[in-house]
C-alpha cells in the first residue's frame, strides 16, 4: 500500500487526521511565503489566461489582487466569492455540464494552493494512468492554441494546454500498443459517473493531509476554505462536502481529482494484473484489457467495489464492451490516427483518409469527430475536392457546431472560401436562438471578436442572459 493511502487513513487516530483543523496564530508565517515569493507564483501567462476567459474578464490589476489576497491570507479574513457566472456545456445527449467561472482573487488563491501542493500530490502515479501532471509553466513555443492539435476536449483556457495534448498522445499510444498484443482478446471502456461532482471533500482532505509535510498543512486548510465555500449562491451557507469545481481553467481541479483516484488506481491495477488483465486511465476514462470476457467482468465488478469506498460509481451508460480486437481498434480509430500522425508521408496520410471515408460509408462506430478534427489540423492536406466537400458538410453540421468552441469555429472559418464563409456565418447566427447551452454563445462572441467580425452584440448578450442559470 502506498504511503498516504485512504486505507491507511482509516487506521490513523482522530488527532492525526485533524492535526491542522485549527491553525495556530504563531504558525501564520508558515502558511505562505514572503509577499515577494508569493507574487512570483503568478506568472504573466496565468494572468493572461484569466483575462482570456470566455466570460469577459480583462479589467483587473494583478498587483492589486496579490496585495489584497496576501493580506486576506495573513489576517485569516479570506472567504471565497460567488462565481462570476456559469458556463453551461452540452456534456452528452443534451445533458448539461455546468462550469463556474470565478473572480480573479479566488482563481489566484486556488492556483496558489495547488501550486504549493503539487510536488506532494502529483507523484506516485500508477503506470498507465494520466491526468496528474503538475501545473508546470506554459511552454513558450505553444503560447497560441492554433499550434495545438485539439482532437480531445482540451480546455482552451487551461494553464498549460500543451501538457493536455502531450499526455493525451501518450495515453493514446499506450492504449494502441496494448490493443495490438495477442494476449488481450476482450476490452472494456468505462468512465465515472459525474466524477468531479461526486468527490468527497472530507476524504480528499484526509488524503492530502497524509502526504504533505506539517509546514504545508495550513495551505491545505486554505485550499479547503475555498473548496467548501465557493458555491454558496446555489448551495446556501452550509459547508460544501461533495464535489470540486469543474471550472473554466480546470487544471487545479484536474490535479486534485487525479490525486483522489491514486489509491483506486493502485488497487485496481494490482487486481487486474493478478487476473491477467491490464488497466489504464486518462482522467476518468478507463480501459480494461483482458484475455477473456470472464476476467474482464471480474475486474469491472471489482472496480465498482473499490470506487464505492470513495463515494464514486461507474457510469453504466458509458460502459462499452468489445469482444474482439478489430472492433475495439476501430472504435478508437487507432489505425487512422497512426496514419495521420506524419503529415509529410503522403502514402500513410492517404491511407488514413481512405480508411476514414470507407468506415464512414460503412457506418462503423468510431471516433469520427476526432478524425475530422485531425484532418482540419492537417489543413485538409491530400484530400480531393470531393472529400473536402464531404468533410465540410460534417463540420458545418449544426449539431457539431453547436457543441464546438471558438478555436474550431476559427479553424473552419479560415479554411473556407469567401462564399462559404458567408454561409458559415449564417449558420452560426441561426444557432444563437436554437442552442440552449450558453457555452456556444460565449464561444461565438469570442470567435467574432478574434476575427473582427461585426455582429449584434446586444442581441447575443441578451440571449446569454435569457438562458443563464443565475
URWO-V39177 format. One line per field, one symbol per residue. ss: DSSP state (A for helix, B for strand, O for the rest). Layout:
# URWO-V39177
ss->???
This chain:
# URWO-V39177
ss->OOOOOAAAAOOOOAAAAOOOOOOOAAAAAAAOOOAAAAAAOOOAAAAAAAAOOOOOOOOOOAAAAAAAAAAAAAOOOOOOOOOOBBBBBBBBOOBBBBBBBOOAAAAAAAAAAAAAAAAAAOOOOOOOBBOOOOOOOOOAAAOOAAAOOOOOOOOOOOOOAAAAAAAAAAAAAAAAAAAOOOOOOBBBBBBBOOAAAAOBAAAAAAAAAAAOOAAAAAAAAAAAAAAOOOOAAAAOOOOOOBOOOOOOOOAAAAAAAAAAOAAAAAAAAAAAAAOOBBBBBBOOBBBBBBOOAAAAAAAAAAAAAAAAAOOOOBOAAAOBBBOOAAAAAAAAOAAAAAAOOOOOOAAAAAAAAAAAAAAAAOOOOOOAAAAAAAAAAOOOOOOOAAAAAAAAAAAOOAAAAAOOOAAAAAAAAAAOOAAAAAAAAAAAAAAAAAOOOAAAAAAAAAAAAAOOOOOOAAAAAAAAAAOOOO
